[in-house]
Amino acid sequence: MTILVTGSTGTIGTQVLAALQPFNREVRALTRSPDNATLPAGVTALRGDLADVDSLRAAMTGISTLFLLAPNVADELTQAMLALTVAREAGVTGVVYLSVMKGEDYADVPHFAGKFTVERMIAALDMPATILRPAYFIQNDLREKDVLLKAGAYGSPIGAKGVSMVDIRDIAEAAAIELARLDQSAAPLGREVYDLVGPDSLTGEAIAAIWTKVLGRTIRYGGDDLAVMEQRMKGMLPAWHALDLRLMFARYQADGAVASPDSIARLTTLLGHAPRSYAAFAADAALYWAKG
């Protein structure tokens, strides 16, 4: 029984590989550059790309369980659907798919709508799978370092409705637990769905208050101006991606993405501990930055 991890050298994939280590499963990592990949001991690198169907077919040979993380690219939906098709044809018996919280509701946000379409494909094909629906990643706010420290502001336009941001370590732990469960099963299992969330409903003002406390200086919330955010993102990302993110933040401002008590309790049971908080993340980040 063998697990294949896609997106293996990215932010989430590297964490998933690390979280799988205690489970003593055979693990392979899909990467475009296996010769340069730094992987945990015992993990086998396989050359491949979700956009290259032939490489996927080769990589899926002998795989029983798949962690599917599609990249943030313009054809993300196509890549994910083709990867599932190849997995099904190769006899993969379990899939853990990284989707997104509110995918069904945020129909006007391209990458949300795309991920929910993949969920529909999994259901329509009756594939044994666990769907993981993370909220906004806490660690995305590491990009706010310069704005926080130099301008005294928190710049992500989260709004005032509340978002239950999730720590990527909790995402990785949940993925590893479910990958191991599916891989260990002698028979195909049913489908499970988890919202991956933090314990708090975070607003822009609340996050600024957290940073004020941990940094020991006043941090203000930068406000809800989405046009400014889009322009800032265009300096780092393609224009289509910047607009996609603007649409996501617009829905956060309008509707929020707050976890239900049941979702938090269910995730706590899966992880074996409470989800990590934003305050704990911010305290760790502040300490790390202070050490240079």
N, C-alpha and C positions, 0 to 999 in steps of 0.2 A: 504494500500500500504506500503510495507516494503522493506528496503534496507539491503542487506547482504554484509559486507565488509570482504574480505579475506586478509590474511597478516596483520591482524588488530593490532598486537602488534609490528610490525616492523617499520623501519624508515619511510616509506611512509604511511603505514596503520594508524599509530597513528596520522599523520598529516591529513589524509583524514577524520578520525572520528572527529577531532577538527573542520575542515573546514565545516563539515556537520551540526554542531550545530545550526547555525542561520537559517537553512532551516526548522527546526521543523518537520522532517520526523521521522518515526519509523525506528530505525537502530538496526541491530544485528551484532555482531562481531564474526567471526569464529576464534577460538583459541584452541590450544592443551591443554591449562591449564586455563580454565575459572575461577577456584578458585583463581588463582594468578594474573589474568589480571587486570591492572589498566586502567579503561575505563572512558570516559566522562559520566557525569550524564545522565541517560535516555537510555544509550546504553546497550543492553542485550547481555551477553556473551553466545556463543554456543560452546560446545565442538565439535571439528572436525579438519580434516586435509585433504588437497587436495589429499593425497596419500591413504586415507581411503574412498572408495566409499560409504560404508554404512553410515558413519558419514556425508558425504556430502548429501546423500539423505534425511537424517533426518533434516539437517540444512536448506535445500532448501525448505522445506514444508512451504507454506504461503509466500514465497518470490516473490516479483514482479520485483526487480531490483538488479543486481549483480555487485559489483566491483571485478573484477578478477585480482589478482596479484599473479602470480605463483612464487614460490621461486627459488633462484639460486641453483638448485640441478641437478644432472646428468639426472634425468628423468623429467625435467621441462616441456618438450613438452607433454609427456604422461599425466602428472597431469593436465595441462591446458586443453587439449582436452577432457579428461574425465569429468572435472568440467563443461565444456560447454555442454557436452552430458547430464549430470545430470540436469543442469539448464533448458535445453530445455524440457526434459521429465517432469520436475516439473512445467512447465508453466511460467517460468520467461519470462517477456516481454521486458526487457531492460538490456543490458550489457555495462559496461564501462570496457574496457580491457587495461591494461597497457602493451604496446608493447615497441618498441624502434625505434628511428630515424635511418634511413639507413638500416632497416631490410631487405629490398628487395635487396639492393646493396651489402651488406657485406655477401655474400653467404657462405664464408669460415669461418665465425665466428659462432661457434655453437649456442650461446644463441641468436644471432641476427636472424639466419636462423630459429631457433625454433619458435621465436615470430612471424616471418612473416608467418610461416606455420599456426599458430593459427589464424592469420588475414585471411588467405585463407579459413580456415574452417568456420569462421564467415560469410564470403561472400558467400561461397558455400551453406550454410544452410539458407541464407537470414535472419540472425538474426538481429533484431533491436539493434544497438550497436553504441557506440562511441569508436573509436580507438585513444588512446593517445600514441604518439610516442616521449618520452622524449629523449633529448640528454644526454650526460654524466652529472651526478649529480654534481653540485658545491660542495655540502656538503661532497662528497667523499674526498675532499682535506683537511678536518679536520684531516685525517690520516697523513697528512704531517707535523703536528705540531712539532714533535721532530726534524725532518730533517731541517725544516725551522729555528727553534730557536737554535738548537745545532750545526748544520753543515752549516747554512747559505745557504741552497740550496732548490730548488723546485724539487722534485724527480719524479713526474709523467711524463713519456716520451710522452707528447702530440704531439711533433713535431712542424713543421712550417707551416702546411697547414691551421690550424684554426679549432676550435671546439666551437660551440655556446652552452656552458654549461648552464644548467638550474638549478634554485633554487628549492629545493624540496617543498618549500611552494607554488610555482606557480603550481607545479604538483598537489598538494593536492587541491588547489582552483579550478583548472580546473576539476578535478575529481568530486568534490562535486557539482559544478554547473551542470555538465552533469548528474550526478546521480539524482539530484533533478528534472532536466528537464524531464528525462525519466520516473521517478517515478510519476510525477504529471500528465503525459499525460493520457488521457482517452483511447487512442488508441495507438497501437505500432507505433513507429516512424521509420524513415529510418536510414541509417548509416552516421556518420560523422567521419572525420579523422582530427586530429590536431597534428602538430609538436609542442612539448613543448620545447622551446628553450630560451636562453638568448639573450640579445640585441647585444652582441659583438662576433667577431671572435677572439678567444683566442688561442695564440700560447704559447709554453713553455717559450720563451723569454718574451712575453708580460705579462704572469702571474708572472714570476720572478720580472718584473719591478713593478707590482702592489704591491707585497709583500715588495719590497724594499721601496716603498713609505709609506705603512701603518706601517711597523715595524721600520722604521727609521734606517735601516742598509742595507748593500749590500746583496742582495740575488741573487745567480746565478742559471741559469737553469742547472739541472743535466745531461742533454743530452738525446740522443735517444737510448741508449743501452737497447734493449728489453730482452736480455739474463739475464742481471743483474736484471731487473725488475721481470722476471719470478722467479728467484731464491729467491728474496725478498718475493714475494707473496707466494711461497711454504712454507715459515716459518709461514704463517697465514692461508693458504687455502689448500684444497686438490690439488694434482698435476694437475688433469684435469681442475680445475677451474683456476689455475694459467696460464696454457697454453691457455685457452679460452680468458683470459684477455690479454695475450701477442698478440694473433691474432687480438683482437679488437684494441689495440694500434698500431699495425702494419698498420691497415687500416686507423686509424687517421693520422698516419705519411704519408702514401702514398696518401690519398685522402681527408682527412679532413672531417668535418661534420658541414658545415657552413649553417646557416639558410638563407632562402630567405627573402627579404623584405616583400613579401606577407605572409609568415608564421608568421613573427613577428607581422605584422599588424593584422592578423586574431586572434592570441593569445591575443593581446592587447584588441581587441574587446570582446573576451570571458571573460577575467579576469576583464575588466573594469579599468585596469591600465597597464602601461608598464611592461614587464617582469623585474624581479630584476636582477641587474648586479653583476658580480664577484667582482668588486671593492667595492660595498656596503657590500657584504658578508665578504670580507677580512678585511675591516675596523671594522666590528662588531666582527669578530673572534679575531683580534689583541687586541681590547679593553677588550674582555672577558678573554683572556689569561693573559693580563697585571694585571687584578684584581685577578688572581690566581684561 
